[in-house]
Each structure stands twice: as structure tokens, then as C-alpha cells.
Amino acid sequence: MNRTVVDREICMGSGQCTIYAPNTFELDPEMKARVMDPYGDPPETVRCAVSACPSGALSLDSDDRQEHQ
């Protein structure tokens, strides 16, 4: 299982992740991306959102603990 990681130090709040995978990502009150439901969108959709992030703040980390940020 891949864990979706958001680096809040890098996130610039463009919202691209919420456009590509709206059931997985949201912007918090600080306009930073966060994972609201790691299973909200199909894995391929989440991969597209990660690839579309203009700041590179999103990544997929192989992790069997199923822990999500």
C-alpha cells in the first residue's frame, strides 16, 4: 500500500491536488494540502494528483503500516 505524503513546508496551496483527486485531498484553513481520505479516489487518480503538484509537495511512499498524513 502506498502512503500519500504531503510536505507542508513545500506546499504552496495551488489546489491542483483537489482538482485531480477531490475525494482524497483538501486544502486546510492555511491553504495547505492535506489528505482527508486516503482511499477517496482510485490509486491512479492519486498518482496523477501527485504528479500534477507544481511544488512537488506530494509524494507516494511505500508503507505497509497504512498510516496516512
PDB file as gemmi writes it, atoms N, CA and C in Angstrom:
CRYST1    1.000    1.000    1.000  90.00  90.00  90.00 P 1                      
ATOM      1  N   MET A   1       0.843  -1.178   0.000  1.00  0.00           N  
ATOM      2  CA  MET A   1       0.000   0.000   0.000  1.00  0.00           C  
ATOM      3  C   MET A   1       0.885   1.236   0.000  1.00  0.00           C  
ATOM      4  N   ASN A   2       0.577   2.188  -0.845  1.00  0.00           N  
ATOM      5  CA  ASN A   2       1.315   3.442  -0.876  1.00  0.00           C  
ATOM      6  C   ASN A   2       0.690   4.444   0.083  1.00  0.00           C  
ATOM      7  N   ARG A   3       1.542   5.128   0.793  1.00  0.00           N  
ATOM      8  CA  ARG A   3       1.115   6.170   1.709  1.00  0.00           C  
ATOM      9  C   ARG A   3       1.292   7.506   1.006  1.00  0.00           C  
ATOM     10  N   THR A   4       0.281   8.337   1.029  1.00  0.00           N  
ATOM     11  CA  THR A   4       0.357   9.652   0.414  1.00  0.00           C  
ATOM     12  C   THR A   4       0.910  10.621   1.443  1.00  0.00           C  
ATOM     13  N   VAL A   5       1.988  11.308   1.056  1.00  0.00           N  
ATOM     14  CA  VAL A   5       2.676  12.219   1.969  1.00  0.00           C  
ATOM     15  C   VAL A   5       2.568  13.640   1.437  1.00  0.00           C  
ATOM     16  N   VAL A   6       2.231  14.575   2.320  1.00  0.00           N  
ATOM     17  CA  VAL A   6       2.192  16.000   1.987  1.00  0.00           C  
ATOM     18  C   VAL A   6       3.281  16.693   2.782  1.00  0.00           C  
ATOM     19  N   ASP A   7       4.213  17.336   2.081  1.00  0.00           N  
ATOM     20  CA  ASP A   7       5.242  18.136   2.750  1.00  0.00           C  
ATOM     21  C   ASP A   7       4.689  19.556   2.876  1.00  0.00           C  
ATOM     22  N   ARG A   8       4.203  19.883   4.051  1.00  0.00           N  
ATOM     23  CA  ARG A   8       3.568  21.177   4.276  1.00  0.00           C  
ATOM     24  C   ARG A   8       4.546  22.339   4.181  1.00  0.00           C  
ATOM     25  N   GLU A   9       5.810  22.089   4.339  1.00  0.00           N  
ATOM     26  CA  GLU A   9       6.814  23.145   4.186  1.00  0.00           C  
ATOM     27  C   GLU A   9       6.933  23.584   2.730  1.00  0.00           C  
ATOM     28  N   ILE A  10       6.673  22.660   1.815  1.00  0.00           N  
ATOM     29  CA  ILE A  10       6.814  22.932   0.385  1.00  0.00           C  
ATOM     30  C   ILE A  10       5.486  23.337  -0.253  1.00  0.00           C  
ATOM     31  N   CYS A  11       4.374  22.852   0.284  1.00  0.00           N  
ATOM     32  CA  CYS A  11       3.062  23.105  -0.317  1.00  0.00           C  
ATOM     33  C   CYS A  11       2.804  24.602  -0.453  1.00  0.00           C  
ATOM     34  N   MET A  12       2.394  25.010  -1.657  1.00  0.00           N  
ATOM     35  CA  MET A  12       2.090  26.428  -1.890  1.00  0.00           C  
ATOM     36  C   MET A  12       0.598  26.675  -2.037  1.00  0.00           C  
ATOM     37  N   GLY A  13      -0.208  25.640  -1.850  1.00  0.00           N  
ATOM     38  CA  GLY A  13      -1.653  25.796  -1.851  1.00  0.00           C  
ATOM     39  C   GLY A  13      -2.282  26.052  -3.203  1.00  0.00           C  
ATOM     40  N   SER A  14      -1.701  25.518  -4.263  1.00  0.00           N  
ATOM     41  CA  SER A  14      -2.251  25.743  -5.608  1.00  0.00           C  
ATOM     42  C   SER A  14      -3.609  25.068  -5.785  1.00  0.00           C  
ATOM     43  N   GLY A  15      -3.847  23.993  -5.051  1.00  0.00           N  
ATOM     44  CA  GLY A  15      -5.115  23.281  -5.137  1.00  0.00           C  
ATOM     45  C   GLY A  15      -5.205  22.281  -6.273  1.00  0.00           C  
ATOM     46  N   GLN A  16      -4.129  22.072  -7.007  1.00  0.00           N  
ATOM     47  CA  GLN A  16      -4.160  21.105  -8.106  1.00  0.00           C  
ATOM     48  C   GLN A  16      -4.549  19.714  -7.614  1.00  0.00           C  
ATOM     49  N   CYS A  17      -4.089  19.351  -6.440  1.00  0.00           N  
ATOM     50  CA  CYS A  17      -4.417  18.027  -5.900  1.00  0.00           C  
ATOM     51  C   CYS A  17      -5.918  17.875  -5.696  1.00  0.00           C  
ATOM     52  N   THR A  18      -6.585  18.958  -5.281  1.00  0.00           N  
ATOM     53  CA  THR A  18      -8.025  18.886  -5.050  1.00  0.00           C  
ATOM     54  C   THR A  18      -8.805  18.839  -6.357  1.00  0.00           C  
ATOM     55  N   ILE A  19      -8.201  19.292  -7.434  1.00  0.00           N  
ATOM     56  CA  ILE A  19      -8.834  19.203  -8.754  1.00  0.00           C  
ATOM     57  C   ILE A  19      -8.691  17.788  -9.309  1.00  0.00           C  
ATOM     58  N   TYR A  20      -7.487  17.241  -9.188  1.00  0.00           N  
ATOM     59  CA  TYR A  20      -7.221  15.903  -9.734  1.00  0.00           C  
ATOM     60  C   TYR A  20      -7.818  14.786  -8.878  1.00  0.00           C  
ATOM     61  N   ALA A  21      -7.787  14.936  -7.574  1.00  0.00           N  
ATOM     62  CA  ALA A  21      -8.288  13.881  -6.670  1.00  0.00           C  
ATOM     63  C   ALA A  21      -9.107  14.532  -5.548  1.00  0.00           C  
ATOM     64  N   PRO A  22     -10.296  15.038  -5.884  1.00  0.00           N  
ATOM     65  CA  PRO A  22     -11.089  15.796  -4.916  1.00  0.00           C  
ATOM     66  C   PRO A  22     -11.623  15.000  -3.736  1.00  0.00           C  
ATOM     67  N   ASN A  23     -11.666  13.693  -3.864  1.00  0.00           N  
ATOM     68  CA  ASN A  23     -12.144  12.867  -2.756  1.00  0.00           C  
ATOM     69  C   ASN A  23     -11.023  12.421  -1.830  1.00  0.00           C  
ATOM     70  N   THR A  24      -9.789  12.761  -2.198  1.00  0.00           N  
ATOM     71  CA  THR A  24      -8.632  12.394  -1.395  1.00  0.00           C  
ATOM     72  C   THR A  24      -8.026  13.601  -0.695  1.00  0.00           C  
ATOM     73  N   PHE A  25      -7.894  14.710  -1.419  1.00  0.00           N  
ATOM     74  CA  PHE A  25      -7.214  15.893  -0.887  1.00  0.00           C  
ATOM     75  C   PHE A  25      -8.169  17.044  -0.615  1.00  0.00           C  
ATOM     76  N   GLU A  26      -7.785  17.879   0.332  1.00  0.00           N  
ATOM     77  CA  GLU A  26      -8.470  19.136   0.577  1.00  0.00           C  
ATOM     78  C   GLU A  26      -7.426  20.163   1.008  1.00  0.00           C  
ATOM     79  N   LEU A  27      -7.789  21.418   0.934  1.00  0.00           N  
ATOM     80  CA  LEU A  27      -6.933  22.477   1.450  1.00  0.00           C  
ATOM     81  C   LEU A  27      -7.448  22.860   2.829  1.00  0.00           C  
ATOM     82  N   ASP A  28      -6.532  22.965   3.787  1.00  0.00           N  
ATOM     83  CA  ASP A  28      -6.927  23.322   5.142  1.00  0.00           C  
ATOM     84  C   ASP A  28      -7.055  24.851   5.256  1.00  0.00           C  
ATOM     85  N   PRO A  29      -7.412  25.372   6.410  1.00  0.00           N  
ATOM     86  CA  PRO A  29      -7.571  26.823   6.558  1.00  0.00           C  
ATOM     87  C   PRO A  29      -6.308  27.636   6.240  1.00  0.00           C  
ATOM     88  N   GLU A  30      -5.145  27.007   6.313  1.00  0.00           N  
ATOM     89  CA  GLU A  30      -3.888  27.677   5.965  1.00  0.00           C  
ATOM     90  C   GLU A  30      -3.579  27.567   4.475  1.00  0.00           C  
ATOM     91  N   MET A  31      -4.541  27.006   3.709  1.00  0.00           N  
ATOM     92  CA  MET A  31      -4.379  26.785   2.268  1.00  0.00           C  
ATOM     93  C   MET A  31      -3.223  25.825   1.968  1.00  0.00           C  
ATOM     94  N   LYS A  32      -3.061  24.845   2.809  1.00  0.00           N  
ATOM     95  CA  LYS A  32      -2.082  23.781   2.625  1.00  0.00           C  
ATOM     96  C   LYS A  32      -2.841  22.489   2.359  1.00  0.00           C  
ATOM     97  N   ALA A  33      -2.310  21.671   1.468  1.00  0.00           N  
ATOM     98  CA  ALA A  33      -2.947  20.395   1.148  1.00  0.00           C  
ATOM     99  C   ALA A  33      -2.879  19.450   2.338  1.00  0.00           C  
ATOM    100  N   ARG A  34      -3.923  18.651   2.443  1.00  0.00           N  
ATOM    101  CA  ARG A  34      -3.920  17.567   3.421  1.00  0.00           C  
ATOM    102  C   ARG A  34      -4.738  16.420   2.847  1.00  0.00           C  
ATOM    103  N   VAL A  35      -4.419  15.217   3.294  1.00  0.00           N  
ATOM    104  CA  VAL A  35      -5.155  14.029   2.873  1.00  0.00           C  
ATOM    105  C   VAL A  35      -6.364  13.892   3.791  1.00  0.00           C  
ATOM    106  N   MET A  36      -7.548  14.005   3.207  1.00  0.00           N  
ATOM    107  CA  MET A  36      -8.749  13.854   4.029  1.00  0.00           C  
ATOM    108  C   MET A  36      -9.266  12.420   3.996  1.00  0.00           C  
ATOM    109  N   ASP A  37      -9.016  11.701   2.891  1.00  0.00           N  
ATOM    110  CA  ASP A  37      -9.423  10.303   2.781  1.00  0.00           C  
ATOM    111  C   ASP A  37      -8.445   9.595   1.846  1.00  0.00           C  
ATOM    112  N   PRO A  38      -7.516   8.831   2.395  1.00  0.00           N  
ATOM    113  CA  PRO A  38      -6.502   8.183   1.569  1.00  0.00           C  
ATOM    114  C   PRO A  38      -7.074   7.209   0.542  1.00  0.00           C  
ATOM    115  N   TYR A  39      -8.313   6.775   0.733  1.00  0.00           N  
ATOM    116  CA  TYR A  39      -8.954   5.843  -0.191  1.00  0.00           C  
ATOM    117  C   TYR A  39     -10.079   6.508  -0.974  1.00  0.00           C  
ATOM    118  N   GLY A  40     -10.114   7.833  -0.986  1.00  0.00           N  
ATOM    119  CA  GLY A  40     -11.195   8.574  -1.611  1.00  0.00           C  
ATOM    120  C   GLY A  40     -11.248   8.473  -3.126  1.00  0.00           C  
ATOM    121  N   ASP A  41     -10.104   8.327  -3.745  1.00  0.00           N  
ATOM    122  CA  ASP A  41     -10.016   8.212  -5.203  1.00  0.00           C  
ATOM    123  C   ASP A  41      -9.200   6.977  -5.557  1.00  0.00           C  
ATOM    124  N   PRO A  42      -9.370   6.475  -6.776  1.00  0.00           N  
ATOM    125  CA  PRO A  42      -8.569   5.318  -7.208  1.00  0.00           C  
ATOM    126  C   PRO A  42      -7.072   5.652  -7.179  1.00  0.00           C  
ATOM    127  N   PRO A  43      -6.233   4.655  -6.940  1.00  0.00           N  
ATOM    128  CA  PRO A  43      -4.785   4.883  -6.864  1.00  0.00           C  
ATOM    129  C   PRO A  43      -4.213   5.632  -8.068  1.00  0.00           C  
ATOM    130  N   GLU A  44      -4.672   5.324  -9.260  1.00  0.00           N  
ATOM    131  CA  GLU A  44      -4.147   6.009 -10.449  1.00  0.00           C  
ATOM    132  C   GLU A  44      -4.493   7.500 -10.421  1.00  0.00           C  
ATOM    133  N   THR A  45      -5.661   7.827  -9.927  1.00  0.00           N  
ATOM    134  CA  THR A  45      -6.081   9.220  -9.805  1.00  0.00           C  
ATOM    135  C   THR A  45      -5.193   9.959  -8.807  1.00  0.00           C  
ATOM    136  N   VAL A  46      -4.889   9.313  -7.690  1.00  0.00           N  
ATOM    137  CA  VAL A  46      -4.000   9.924  -6.685  1.00  0.00           C  
ATOM    138  C   VAL A  46      -2.605  10.110  -7.272  1.00  0.00           C  
ATOM    139  N   ARG A  47      -2.122   9.124  -8.041  1.00  0.00           N  
ATOM    140  CA  ARG A  47      -0.801   9.260  -8.683  1.00  0.00           C  
ATOM    141  C   ARG A  47      -0.786  10.460  -9.627  1.00  0.00           C  
ATOM    142  N   CYS A  48      -1.867  10.671 -10.355  1.00  0.00           N  
ATOM    143  CA  CYS A  48      -1.962  11.842 -11.249  1.00  0.00           C  
ATOM    144  C   CYS A  48      -1.910  13.131 -10.453  1.00  0.00           C  
ATOM    145  N   ALA A  49      -2.608  13.171  -9.327  1.00  0.00           N  
ATOM    146  CA  ALA A  49      -2.592  14.363  -8.472  1.00  0.00           C  
ATOM    147  C   ALA A  49      -1.189  14.636  -7.944  1.00  0.00           C  
ATOM    148  N   VAL A  50      -0.500  13.587  -7.526  1.00  0.00           N  
ATOM    149  CA  VAL A  50       0.873  13.730  -7.033  1.00  0.00           C  
ATOM    150  C   VAL A  50       1.767  14.282  -8.142  1.00  0.00           C  
ATOM    151  N   SER A  51       1.626  13.751  -9.341  1.00  0.00           N  
ATOM    152  CA  SER A  51       2.435  14.209 -10.478  1.00  0.00           C  
ATOM    153  C   SER A  51       2.117  15.652 -10.864  1.00  0.00           C  
ATOM    154  N   ALA A  52       0.873  16.077 -10.662  1.00  0.00           N  
ATOM    155  CA  ALA A  52       0.449  17.422 -11.065  1.00  0.00           C  
ATOM    156  C   ALA A  52       0.844  18.503 -10.065  1.00  0.00           C  
ATOM    157  N   CYS A  53       1.278  18.134  -8.901  1.00  0.00           N  
ATOM    158  CA  CYS A  53       1.613  19.125  -7.871  1.00  0.00           C  
ATOM    159  C   CYS A  53       2.767  20.010  -8.351  1.00  0.00           C  
ATOM    160  N   PRO A  54       2.524  21.322  -8.534  1.00  0.00           N  
ATOM    161  CA  PRO A  54       3.564  22.192  -9.082  1.00  0.00           C  
ATOM    162  C   PRO A  54       4.744  22.415  -8.145  1.00  0.00           C  
ATOM    163  N   SER A  55       4.540  22.256  -6.843  1.00  0.00           N  
ATOM    164  CA  SER A  55       5.638  22.485  -5.903  1.00  0.00           C  
ATOM    165  C   SER A  55       6.371  21.203  -5.522  1.00  0.00           C  
ATOM    166  N   GLY A  56       5.818  20.057  -5.914  1.00  0.00           N  
ATOM    167  CA  GLY A  56       6.440  18.783  -5.546  1.00  0.00           C  
ATOM    168  C   GLY A  56       6.213  18.418  -4.086  1.00  0.00           C  
ATOM    169  N   ALA A  57       5.174  18.989  -3.479  1.00  0.00           N  
ATOM    170  CA  ALA A  57       4.907  18.745  -2.058  1.00  0.00           C  
ATOM    171  C   ALA A  57       4.272  17.390  -1.794  1.00  0.00           C  
ATOM    172  N   LEU A  58       3.761  16.741  -2.831  1.00  0.00           N  
ATOM    173  CA  LEU A  58       3.102  15.451  -2.664  1.00  0.00           C  
ATOM    174  C   LEU A  58       4.007  14.325  -3.120  1.00  0.00           C  
ATOM    175  N   SER A  59       3.947  13.230  -2.403  1.00  0.00           N  
ATOM    176  CA  SER A  59       4.702  12.049  -2.813  1.00  0.00           C  
ATOM    177  C   SER A  59       3.970  10.802  -2.352  1.00  0.00           C  
ATOM    178  N   LEU A  60       4.315   9.694  -2.958  1.00  0.00           N  
ATOM    179  CA  LEU A  60       3.793   8.393  -2.562  1.00  0.00           C  
ATOM    180  C   LEU A  60       4.942   7.597  -1.975  1.00  0.00           C  
ATOM    181  N   ASP A  61       4.727   7.083  -0.800  1.00  0.00           N  
ATOM    182  CA  ASP A  61       5.749   6.351  -0.076  1.00  0.00           C  
ATOM    183  C   ASP A  61       5.231   4.942   0.172  1.00  0.00           C  
ATOM    184  N   SER A  62       6.004   3.950  -0.214  1.00  0.00           N  
ATOM    185  CA  SER A  62       5.606   2.575   0.012  1.00  0.00           C  
ATOM    186  C   SER A  62       5.667   2.313   1.515  1.00  0.00           C  
ATOM    187  N   ASP A  63       4.518   1.923   2.084  1.00  0.00           N  
ATOM    188  CA  ASP A  63       4.452   1.751   3.520  1.00  0.00           C  
ATOM    189  C   ASP A  63       3.327   0.783   3.851  1.00  0.00           C  
ATOM    190  N   ASP A  64       3.632  -0.290   4.525  1.00  0.00           N  
ATOM    191  CA  ASP A  64       2.648  -1.290   4.855  1.00  0.00           C  
ATOM    192  C   ASP A  64       1.884  -0.971   6.147  1.00  0.00           C  
ATOM    193  N   ARG A  65       2.289   0.085   6.851  1.00  0.00           N  
ATOM    194  CA  ARG A  65       1.611   0.429   8.101  1.00  0.00           C  
ATOM    195  C   ARG A  65       0.263   1.071   7.859  1.00  0.00           C  
ATOM    196  N   GLN A  66      -0.013   1.484   6.621  1.00  0.00           N  
ATOM    197  CA  GLN A  66      -1.262   2.143   6.227  1.00  0.00           C  
ATOM    198  C   GLN A  66      -1.517   3.378   7.063  1.00  0.00           C  
ATOM    199  N   GLU A  67      -0.443   4.092   7.345  1.00  0.00           N  
ATOM    200  CA  GLU A  67      -0.531   5.327   8.095  1.00  0.00           C  
ATOM    201  C   GLU A  67      -0.526   6.454   7.092  1.00  0.00           C  
ATOM    202  N   HIS A  68      -1.404   7.429   7.222  1.00  0.00           N  
ATOM    203  CA  HIS A  68      -1.540   8.493   6.229  1.00  0.00           C  
ATOM    204  C   HIS A  68      -1.434   9.853   6.873  1.00  0.00           C  
ATOM    205  N   GLN A  69      -0.800  10.768   6.126  1.00  0.00           N  
ATOM    206  CA  GLN A  69      -0.673  12.143   6.607  1.00  0.00           C  
ATOM    207  C   GLN A  69      -1.608  13.012   5.830  1.00  0.00           C  
TER     208      GLN A  69                                                      
END                                                                             
